[in-house]
Amino acid sequence: MIIAQYFVEFIFYSFLGWVWESIYCTINEKKWADRGFLFGPVCPIYGSCVVAVSILFSLIPALSDPTFPIWATFIICMLGSAVAEFGTSWVLEKRFHARWWDYSKLPLNIQGRICLPVSVCFGIAGVLIVKYLMPFVSGLHTMINPFVYEILAIVLAAVFGADFALTEASLSALLKDVEKMHSEFVERAQANYERVEERVKEAREKKLAMEERVKEARENLPKLHAGALSLNQKRILVSIEKFMPDKNKTSDQNQDRNLLVTELKHSVIRLRGKVKKS
């Protein structure tokens, strides 16, 4: 009977936790927020914590003594809630690769799973639950037939188990959908990358071909033009040290012109050398 009683308490406190979370997040986000890991209106972490405290206080009578310091109750509840939050966050993240809360933006947090301000709030709430809510619930136990607890426990366990199984199945399917979507994204991104790479490769090849043609033109044009120059033009060209940049042309254009002129001078010099030998 005691197990049935604790399980009913677990569901009851989980429901109160869901009510608190939903109201707080609704006010904070200014829209309805259905909080919780499961589909049903329960947050099991709250029920687990309160039942754990209830069992602890029943096993150690000194903790339930009216003279037991409130600050000690606060420390127990604060540390207990921090351990429960951290452990639950870690397990959920390892199982479903997701977080249901993140305190990264709050001060004095540990991995974003717990933080001091929230743990302090849970410690204060724990004191209120231990001092007022738990005694009230314990008083109800004397008014309710044990058989009712057993029936409630069976019904609630069936509903809770079905909810948990449905949530597990839905989250597993969601993870598969996310992985599938990610795989499709990677495939499409890879295909786009390959297309872009192919175009870049083609453009690079065209650029190399263009550079080769420019190089050939730079080498051949001076040879063609050198033969068409008069003797006086050849003499003048060879005597010129360099051509100054044209202000109406870009630096690249002036550079190309100087290279062509240099090749032209070399071609003229080679032609004059051949004439002398002959």
C-alpha positions in Angstrom: 0.0 0.0 0.0 2.9 2.4 0.8 4.2 2.0 -2.8 0.8 2.8 -4.2 0.6 5.8 -1.9 4.0 7.1 -2.9 3.2 6.6 -6.6 -0.1 8.6 -6.3 1.9 11.4 -4.5 4.5 11.3 -7.3 1.7 11.9 -9.9 0.1 14.6 -7.8 3.3 16.5 -7.2 4.3 16.1 -10.9 1.0 17.6 -11.8 1.6 20.6 -9.5 5.0 21.0 -11.0 3.5 21.1 -14.5 1.0 23.7 -13.4 3.8 25.9 -11.9 6.0 25.5 -14.9 3.2 26.2 -17.4 2.0 29.3 -15.5 5.5 30.7 -15.0 6.6 30.1 -18.7 3.3 31.4 -20.0 3.7 34.7 -18.1 7.4 34.9 -19.0 6.9 34.1 -22.8 3.5 36.0 -23.0 1.9 33.0 -24.7 0.6 29.6 -23.6 3.5 27.2 -22.8 2.7 23.5 -22.3 5.8 22.5 -20.3 7.0 19.1 -19.5 8.7 16.1 -21.1 5.6 14.0 -21.5 2.4 14.6 -23.4 0.3 14.5 -20.2 0.1 17.4 -17.6 3.0 16.2 -15.5 6.6 17.1 -14.9 8.1 13.9 -13.3 11.2 15.7 -12.0 9.0 17.6 -9.5 7.2 14.5 -8.3 10.4 12.6 -8.0 12.1 15.3 -5.9 9.2 15.7 -3.5 8.7 12.0 -3.1 12.4 11.5 -2.5 12.3 14.2 0.2 9.3 12.7 1.7 11.0 9.3 1.9 14.2 10.8 3.3 12.3 12.7 6.0 10.4 9.6 7.0 13.6 7.5 7.2 15.3 10.2 9.3 12.8 11.4 11.9 15.1 14.2 13.1 14.6 16.0 9.7 10.9 16.2 10.4 11.3 17.5 14.0 9.8 21.0 14.3 13.1 22.1 15.9 15.1 21.1 12.8 16.5 24.4 11.4 14.8 25.9 8.3 18.1 26.8 6.8 19.2 23.1 6.9 15.9 22.1 5.2 16.7 24.8 2.6 20.2 23.4 2.0 18.9 19.9 1.6 16.2 21.0 -0.9 18.5 23.3 -2.8 21.2 20.7 -3.2 18.7 17.9 -4.0 17.0 19.9 -6.7 20.4 20.8 -8.2 21.4 17.1 -8.4 18.0 16.1 -9.8 18.1 18.9 -12.4 21.6 18.2 -13.5 21.1 14.4 -13.7 17.8 14.7 -15.6 19.2 17.2 -18.1 22.2 15.0 -18.7 20.1 11.8 -19.2 17.6 13.5 -21.5 20.4 15.1 -23.6 22.3 11.8 -23.9 19.1 9.9 -24.9 17.4 12.5 -27.1 20.2 14.9 -28.0 18.0 17.8 -26.8 17.6 20.1 -23.7 14.3 21.0 -22.2 15.9 23.9 -20.2 19.1 25.9 -20.6 20.5 28.3 -18.0 23.5 29.3 -20.0 22.5 33.0 -19.9 22.0 33.0 -16.2 24.8 33.7 -13.7 26.7 31.0 -11.8 25.5 28.1 -14.1 27.1 24.7 -14.6 27.0 23.6 -18.3 23.7 25.5 -18.6 22.0 22.6 -16.7 21.8 24.2 -13.3 22.4 27.6 -11.9 22.5 29.1 -8.4 19.5 31.5 -8.7 17.2 28.7 -9.8 18.6 26.3 -7.2 17.9 28.9 -4.5 14.3 29.3 -5.7 13.9 25.5 -5.6 15.4 25.5 -2.1 12.8 28.1 -0.9 10.0 26.2 -2.6 11.3 23.0 -0.9 11.0 24.6 2.5 7.4 25.6 1.8 6.5 22.2 0.5 8.2 20.4 3.6 6.6 22.8 6.1 3.1 23.2 4.7 2.2 21.0 1.6 3.6 17.7 2.8 1.9 17.8 6.2 -1.4 18.7 4.5 -1.0 15.7 2.1 -0.1 13.4 5.0 -3.3 14.5 6.7 -5.3 13.4 3.7 -3.8 9.9 3.9 -5.8 9.2 7.1 -9.0 10.2 5.3 -8.6 8.1 2.2 -9.2 4.3 2.1 -5.9 2.4 1.2 -7.9 0.5 -1.4 -8.5 3.8 -3.2 -4.8 4.4 -3.4 -4.2 1.0 -4.9 -6.9 1.5 -7.6 -5.6 5.0 -8.3 -2.0 3.8 -8.5 -2.9 1.1 -11.0 -4.9 3.5 -13.2 -2.4 6.2 -13.0 0.5 3.8 -13.7 -1.2 2.6 -16.8 -1.8 6.1 -18.1 1.7 7.3 -17.1 3.3 4.2 -18.7 1.3 4.7 -21.9 2.2 8.4 -22.0 5.9 7.6 -21.4 5.9 4.9 -24.2 4.1 7.3 -26.6 6.5 10.1 -25.8 9.5 7.8 -26.2 8.2 6.6 -29.6 7.4 10.1 -30.8 10.8 11.5 -29.8 12.6 8.6 -31.4 10.6 9.2 -34.6 11.4 12.9 -34.3 15.1 12.1 -34.0 14.9 9.9 -37.0 13.2 12.7 -39.0 15.8 15.2 -37.9 18.6 12.8 -38.9 16.9 12.2 -42.2 16.5 15.9 -42.8 20.1 16.5 -41.9 21.2 13.7 -44.3 19.2 15.2 -47.1 20.6 18.6 -46.4 24.2 17.2 -46.4 23.5 15.4 -49.7 22.0 18.5 -51.3 24.8 20.7 -49.9 27.4 18.2 -51.3 25.7 18.1 -54.7 25.6 21.9 -54.8 29.2 22.1 -53.7 30.2 19.6 -56.5 28.3 21.7 -59.1 30.0 24.9 -57.9 33.3 23.1 -57.8 32.8 21.9 -61.3 32.0 25.4 -62.5 34.9 26.8 -60.6 37.1 24.1 -62.2 35.7 25.0 -65.7 36.3 28.7 -65.0 39.8 27.9 -63.8 40.5 25.9 -66.9 39.1 28.7 -69.1 41.2 31.2 -67.2 44.3 29.1 -67.7 43.5 28.8 -71.4 42.9 32.5 -71.7 46.2 33.2 -69.9 47.9 30.8 -72.3 46.4 32.6 -75.3 47.4 36.0 -73.8 50.9 34.6 -73.3 51.1 33.4 -76.8 49.7 36.7 -78.1 52.3 38.6 -76.0 55.1 36.4 -77.5 53.8 36.4 -81.1 52.5 39.9 -81.6 55.9 41.6 -81.0 57.5 39.2 -83.5 54.9 40.1 -86.1 55.1 43.8 -85.4 58.9 43.8 -85.2 59.3 42.8 -88.8 56.9 45.5 -90.0 58.9 48.3 -88.3 61.1 50.5 -90.4 64.8 50.8 -89.7 64.3 54.2 -88.1 61.5 52.9 -85.9 63.6 50.0 -84.8 66.5 52.3 -83.9 64.2 54.7 -81.9 62.6 51.8 -80.1 65.9 50.3 -79.0 67.1 53.6 -77.8 64.1 54.3 -75.6 64.8 53.2 -72.0 61.1 52.8 -71.1 57.6 54.2 -71.7 56.0 56.2 -69.0 52.5 55.1 -67.7 49.5 56.5 -69.5 47.2 58.2 -67.0 44.2 57.2 -69.1 44.9 53.5 -68.6 44.8 51.3 -65.6 47.9 50.0 -63.9 47.3 46.5 -65.4 46.9 48.0 -68.9 50.1 50.0 -68.5 51.9 46.9 -67.3 50.7 44.8 -70.2 51.8 47.6 -72.6 55.3 47.7 -71.0 55.6 43.9 -71.4 54.6 44.1 -75.0 57.1 46.9 -75.7 59.8 44.9 -73.9 59.1 41.9 -76.1 59.0 44.1 -79.1 62.4 45.5 -78.3 63.8 42.0 -77.8 62.3 40.9 -81.1 63.9 43.9 -82.9 67.2 43.2 -81.3 67.0 39.5 -82.4 66.1 40.5 -85.9 69.0 43.0 -86.1 71.3 40.3 -84.9 70.2 37.9 -87.6 70.6 40.7 -90.3 74.2 41.3 -89.1 75.1 37.5 -89.3 73.7 37.2 -92.7 
